[in-house]
Amino acid sequence: MPEAKRERRSKAWADHGRFFRGWLRNPRSVGALFPSSSSLAKLLVTGIRPGAKVIELGAGTGTVTQAILDAGVSRGDLLLLEKDKSFAKLLVRRFPGVDVVNADAGALDRYASRLDGPADFIISGLPLVLFSAEEKNKLLEHVFATLGDKGRLHQFTYVGRCPVPREQLAALGARAALIGVALFNVPPAFVYRLRRASVLERARPSLLRTSLRLLGRKSRRPG
């Protein structure tokens, strides 16, 4: 086996071990037994281009971080928030020049200013399905306050629906769309893009309700 291939395989097994130990320490925070696959990482960085400012929440062992850098993002334009202390130390070693903060994603509003300007993308590896509605709401408020006007949150989940319910998205003035499915990830993962709704999109439900009320009134008028 070539030396480079042996090193990659050894690194992958070491990362699996780190992830499993991280899950044992805090299963609610880590939320997975295995690191993200390269196919999942590629989906998560969809649309990211050189010059983009990116924040990664729950960077783990750095598979997605590497994909972000491979997409052309400058190390000075990337901020990583990782709650697990051992993962944070590993990220500092693996990605010199990248700003790594050993902190919970809930502290996003405290550290976002370390980027020079609003974020274009926030990439989340957090297990949102395990968050309460209140926790999701608080995090998403911080996320949309941190993103620029056209900013995007990319979130993956192992369930076949967006981890943020439609009613909660509507209350936040946001929309979600499926980017794709990483079938060969273990387990298969769904990647969603969350963004602020436009003024027109926010107006559509009320316009529809108004139109239905008018139609109802017309139908009740005597002929």
C-alpha positions in Angstrom: 0.0 0.0 0.0 1.5 3.4 -0.9 2.6 5.5 2.0 0.1 8.4 1.3 -2.8 6.0 1.1 -1.7 4.3 4.4 -1.6 7.7 6.1 -5.0 8.7 4.9 -6.5 5.4 6.1 -4.8 5.7 9.4 -6.0 9.3 9.8 -9.6 8.2 9.0 -9.6 5.4 11.6 -8.1 7.8 14.2 -10.9 10.3 13.4 -13.5 7.6 13.8 -12.1 6.8 17.2 -12.1 10.5 18.2 -15.7 10.9 17.1 -16.8 7.9 19.0 -15.1 9.1 22.2 -16.6 12.5 21.6 -20.1 10.9 21.3 -19.5 9.0 24.5 -18.6 12.2 26.3 -21.6 14.2 25.0 -23.9 12.4 22.6 -26.3 15.3 22.5 -23.6 17.7 21.4 -21.7 15.4 18.9 -24.9 13.8 17.6 -23.1 11.2 15.3 -20.8 8.2 15.7 -18.8 8.9 12.5 -17.2 12.1 11.0 -18.9 13.6 7.9 -18.0 11.8 4.7 -16.4 13.7 1.7 -19.7 13.4 -0.2 -21.6 15.1 2.7 -18.9 17.8 3.0 -19.1 18.6 -0.8 -22.9 19.1 -0.4 -22.5 21.3 2.6 -20.1 23.7 0.7 -22.5 24.0 -2.3 -22.3 27.6 -3.7 -19.3 28.6 -1.6 -16.8 30.5 -3.7 -13.4 32.2 -3.1 -13.9 35.5 -1.1 -16.8 34.1 0.9 -16.8 34.6 4.7 -17.8 31.4 6.4 -18.5 30.2 10.0 -18.7 26.5 10.8 -20.6 25.4 13.8 -19.6 22.0 15.3 -16.5 21.5 13.1 -15.6 18.1 14.6 -12.4 16.6 13.2 -12.4 19.0 10.2 -13.7 17.0 7.2 -16.1 19.9 6.3 -13.5 22.5 7.2 -11.1 21.0 4.6 -13.9 21.1 2.0 -14.6 24.8 2.8 -10.9 25.6 2.3 -10.8 23.5 -0.9 -13.7 25.7 -2.2 -11.3 28.6 -2.1 -12.2 30.3 1.2 -9.2 32.1 2.7 -8.2 30.9 6.2 -8.6 34.4 7.5 -12.2 34.4 6.3 -13.1 31.2 8.2 -14.2 30.9 11.8 -14.8 27.6 13.6 -16.8 27.1 16.7 -16.3 23.7 18.4 -17.6 22.9 21.8 -15.6 19.7 22.4 -12.2 20.7 23.8 -10.2 17.8 22.2 -11.7 18.4 18.8 -10.9 22.2 19.1 -7.3 21.4 19.9 -7.1 19.0 16.9 -8.6 21.7 14.6 -5.9 24.2 15.7 -3.2 21.7 14.8 -4.7 20.7 11.5 -5.7 24.2 10.2 -3.0 26.8 11.2 -4.2 30.3 10.4 -7.9 29.4 10.8 -9.6 31.0 13.8 -10.8 28.2 16.1 -12.9 29.0 19.1 -13.6 26.3 21.8 -17.2 27.4 22.5 -20.8 26.3 22.2 -22.7 27.4 19.1 -25.0 29.4 21.4 -22.1 31.9 21.8 -22.2 32.7 18.0 -23.3 36.2 18.7 -20.3 36.7 20.9 -17.6 35.5 18.4 -19.1 36.4 15.0 -17.4 39.8 15.1 -14.0 38.0 14.7 -14.8 37.8 11.0 -14.3 41.0 9.0 -17.9 41.7 8.1 -21.1 39.6 8.0 -20.9 35.9 7.1 -22.0 34.7 3.7 -22.4 31.1 4.9 -22.9 29.4 8.2 -22.2 25.6 7.9 -23.8 23.6 10.7 -22.9 20.1 11.9 -25.1 20.5 15.0 -27.8 17.8 15.8 -30.7 20.3 15.5 -33.3 17.5 15.8 -32.2 17.0 19.4 -32.7 20.7 20.2 -35.8 22.0 21.9 -37.9 24.5 19.9 -36.6 27.3 22.2 -33.0 26.3 21.7 -33.5 26.2 17.9 -35.2 29.6 17.9 -32.4 31.2 19.9 -29.7 29.7 17.7 -31.4 30.6 14.5 -32.0 34.2 15.7 -28.2 34.4 16.2 -27.5 32.8 12.8 -29.7 35.2 10.8 -28.4 38.2 12.8 -24.8 37.1 11.8 -25.5 36.4 8.1 -25.5 39.1 5.5 -28.7 39.9 3.6 -28.1 37.1 1.1 -26.4 34.8 3.6 -27.2 31.1 3.9 -27.3 28.5 6.6 -26.4 25.0 5.4 -27.6 22.3 7.8 -27.5 18.6 7.5 -29.7 16.0 9.2 -30.2 12.3 9.2 -34.0 12.5 9.1 -35.8 13.0 5.8 -37.2 16.5 6.6 -35.9 19.9 7.5 -35.0 19.8 11.3 -36.7 23.2 11.7 -40.5 22.9 11.4 -42.3 25.0 8.8 -44.2 27.0 11.4 -41.0 27.9 13.2 -39.3 28.9 9.9 -42.3 31.1 9.1 -42.2 32.8 12.5 -38.5 33.6 11.9 -39.3 34.9 8.4 -37.1 32.1 6.8 -37.3 29.5 4.1 -35.7 26.1 3.7 -34.9 24.1 0.6 -33.2 20.7 0.1 -29.8 20.9 -1.5 -29.2 17.2 -1.8 -28.8 13.8 -0.2 -25.4 12.2 0.6 -26.5 8.6 0.1 -23.0 7.1 0.9 -22.6 9.0 4.1 -23.0 6.8 7.2 -25.9 7.1 7.8 -27.3 8.9 4.7 -27.6 12.6 5.3 -29.9 15.3 3.9 -28.6 18.9 3.4 -30.9 21.9 3.7 -30.3 25.5 2.9 -32.0 28.0 5.2 -32.3 31.7 4.2 -34.3 34.8 5.0 -37.5 35.0 3.0 -37.9 37.9 0.6 -40.6 40.6 1.3 -42.7 39.1 -1.5 -42.4 35.6 0.0 -43.5 36.9 3.4 -46.5 38.6 1.8 -47.7 35.6 -0.1 -49.5 33.8 2.8 -51.4 37.0 3.8 -52.2 37.7 0.1 -53.5 34.2 -0.3 -55.7 34.5 2.8 -57.1 37.8 1.7 -57.9 36.4 -1.8 -59.7 33.4 -0.3 -61.7 35.6 2.0 -62.8 37.8 -0.9 -63.7 34.7 -3.0 -65.7 33.4 0.0 -67.6 36.6 0.3 -68.5 36.6 -3.4 -69.7 33.0 -3.3 -72.1 33.9 -0.4 -73.7 36.8 -2.3 -77.2 36.1 -3.5 -77.4 35.6 -7.3 
